[in-house]
Amino acid sequence: MLRCGKFELSLDHPLLMGIVNLTPDSFSGDGLATDSVRAVAHAWHQIEAGADLIDLGAESSRPGAIPSSLDDELSRLLPVLNALADCGIPISVDTYKPEVIRVALAHGASMINDIYALRMPGALEAVIASNCGVCLMHMQGEPLTMQQNPCYGDAVGEVRGFLAERVRIASSAGISTDRLVLDPGFGFGKTLEHNLDLLRRIEEVSSDGLPLLAGISRKSMLGTITGRCVEQRLSSSITAALIAVQRGVRILRVHDVAETRDALAIWRAVSPD
């Protein structure tokens, strides 16, 4: 069971987290920074398609991305977050800024999806008093420079060790483990081989049996393998998603909810109980 504010989500089967990009420079070409009406409509489309959670991101974290100002991030986020207040499923906010975390939680967010794993000063304190879910992600470096020269001795072991330490810190601060999800951070300071090693051995990443989230949808690792541009990565995204759930991932962060849902339905139909 995963606790996200007023919601309790069963992890008996994989969950789908639908992506809503509220940025002007999304790597996947679906940024809706200037059109909150379309962004809300897109979120509802994903909910109707079967999303179990919606993830709103108002600052780009693609490789080379320049950080957004606090005002810009909030101006993109709040109209959409407020409009989805009664949507009936948890709304996650993809942010690392403690100021944004506080405002998002005050406006009804049920989860914080933090690429810095609550390492920014004040971020841990911003979630302690709430009962929101928290996704702790591994990233080597920072978005602006993370892909320049990522280097590991053992990518899987180092990611596992980092996440275990972040869980220890969060738990010591009073965040119960039933609120935590772990993300190995595909594409965040990792080469193709690092990403593939993580996908092969992703079941080894979890700390204390906590649920894993995988965000592989449309990413450049898929384009490198297939030669497909970002608009043509649906089939490879679904393939990677199925590999991830077969290896124990409980939450898939995806752009294409309906198609991934259908693939999971077939997988469940032929999988042993």
Secondary structure as UniProt FT lines:
FT   STRAND          2..4
FT   TURN            5..6
FT   STRAND          7..9
FT   STRAND          15..21
FT   TURN            27..28
FT   TURN            33..34
FT   HELIX           36..49
FT   STRAND          53..57
FT   TURN            63..64
FT   HELIX           70..83
FT   TURN            84..86
FT   STRAND          91..94
FT   HELIX           98..106
FT   TURN            107..108
FT   STRAND          111..114
FT   TURN            115..118
FT   TURN            121..122
FT   HELIX           123..128
FT   STRAND          133..137
FT   TURN            143..147
FT   HELIX           155..172
FT   TURN            173..174
FT   HELIX           177..179
FT   STRAND          180..183
FT   TURN            186..187
FT   HELIX           192..200
FT   HELIX           202..204
FT   TURN            208..209
FT   STRAND          212..214
FT   TURN            217..218
FT   HELIX           220..226
FT   HELIX           230..232
FT   HELIX           234..246
FT   TURN            247..248
FT   STRAND          251..254
FT   HELIX           257..270
//
